Amino acid sequence: MADWDAYYRNEDDEVEQEEGEESAGDYKYSGRDSLVFLVDASKEMFVKGEDGEPSNFDMTMQCVRSVYTSKIISSDKDLVALVFYGTEQSKNPRNSFKHVYVYHDLDSPGARRVQDIDSLRGEKGAQLAAETMGSGETSLGDALWCCSNLYSDIKLRLSHKRLMIFTCRDDPHGGDGTQDRQARTKAADLKETGVVIDLMHLNKPGGFDVSLFFCDVVSPPEDDSELGLQLEPCGKLEDLQKRVRAKEMKKRAQSRLTFSMGEGMNIAVGLYVLARTATKPPAVRLYRETNEPVRTKTRLFHTQNGSLLLPSDTKRAQVYGNKQIVMEKDEVDEIKKFDDPGLVLMGFKPMDRLKLHHHIRPTFYIIFLSKQITNHFSPLEKNVFALCKYTPRRNSPPRFVALVPQREVLDGQAQAVPPGFHAIFLPYADDIRTLDVHECPTASDEQVQKMKEIVHKLRFKYRSDAFENPVLQQHYRNLEALALDMLAPEAIEDFTMPKVQMMDERLGPLVQEFKDLVYPADYNPEGKTAVKRKPGGADKKPKVEISEDELRTHMQKGTLGKLTVPVLKDACKQFGVRTTGTKKQELIDALIAQLST
């Protein structure tokens, strides 16, 4: 008998899962992510770059704004704070620390905060920062202590705590050993409480030397896939945003499973998602009067007396062969269970057996969690892939996947892809359909050659990141306009639309030459008119009648499933078969029951 908690899920537990995403079974994270921007407000940060480039302070504010806006749209429950150090004025809880200015407390981002960041950008923003905060002495130890208090004042559960330091000074205390030791001590205290400290160092005349001070302050890489301390400073906004984006969110495994390679050989692996289809976030229902989110509760009641039904009072039923089969919930769960979650090695196959059309859905990336596994790439050297059975959850059917090894990929000094395996989902035999190819006129060699010239002229180097989804971009622009109280959303450019003028310039007379070869001389596509429908609506399709002998032949061969639903419905009407539903399997069961009598 199922207990109450197993039947009625706790509505307060918020489970965020994408459509089509396979969850991790018993392995999940709880809590909110938190991020503190600790920005240097010294005079060196406000010096403009060469050729009119923005100052380091302006670059930092643009980066902070992009993180704020992305958090509002994607994860508005995360906590973000902005703290300046090296200021003349002081503003922090109880004003315990001098030269530390808490601009934003650790809280969820909102439209007001984005507008505050906008006021600090550009020349007017630099003037406002000078008037509001100013530039004074620097004590990074006090700033880290203030950030520690921000974390300790939060009563919510935090799953990940990160602190980013933005500065262009590699020796913030000017060689003061006492303040250096205090800052290192406070940084060590923060790291012991689970705070990850990152350095986003910016361009400095003469170069930024991280070995002077900051190499002892920042946190070491959390694992092999985490970016360590970058030696080269960020000189451009794109580089800074890319580095912040890589550090902003903690890399989490989609699931953690056991990889069974034989009897007694089990290895823990992590499944990661390298790329995912961007979709619109789900709609949130709000109460009309208070504009607060509405929480939905589902309860089952008896249709006759209105009493509340317990889990033991409900059963599962399935109609099969004109009979209603009733089962308990535990029996249904047992039927759905095929195997325990995990990966099971079935064997190896040559790489040429893996075809392009076998790729039917996005892949996972598998990383061995055990440090003792060193020989990852013997399949790569032998040009084979591993064939495995993959069971994501207890109530999910197994799938066959091909594990294709890949070595580590570096993007400059940063690790783009760690060493591991791509898990490619293989199709079943039922997933591959045989299509009837209609006979069409065959093109002549001259027509084919002319089309090759056209294709050659229109070829270009394709990059997937060069084409944004216009529907998503417009959706996010509308959300941004609503959140920031803008009069109208920003205009977007649809990169998916063909550049007709450029294409015409490249092709020149080739289009007309191809038309002359393919179409007749009197062909005029613009002069064709639509065929008028006959009065009385569309023509009805003629009924396809099937004899009883043909039905019996299909039943004996087990090929009734190849008939379409309209044909099965007409057959049921023809032989007076009463059906309880309109699904294909129900129609087949009714016909089999009729023909068997």
Beta strands, then each sheet from edge to edge (+ up, - down):
strand 1: 32-40
strand 2: 79-85
strand 3: 100-107
strand 4: 158-167
strand 5: 195-201
strand 6: 255-262
strand 7: 265-272
strand 8: 316-320
strand 9: 323-327
strand 10: 342-350
strand 11: 364-368
strand 12: 384-391
strand 13: 399-406
strand 14: 409-411
strand 15: 414-417
strand 16: 420-425
sheet 1: 3+ 2- 1- 4- 5-
sheet 2: 6+ 7- 11+ 16- 13+ 12- 10+ 6+
sheet 3: 8+ 9-
sheet 4: 14+ 15-
end
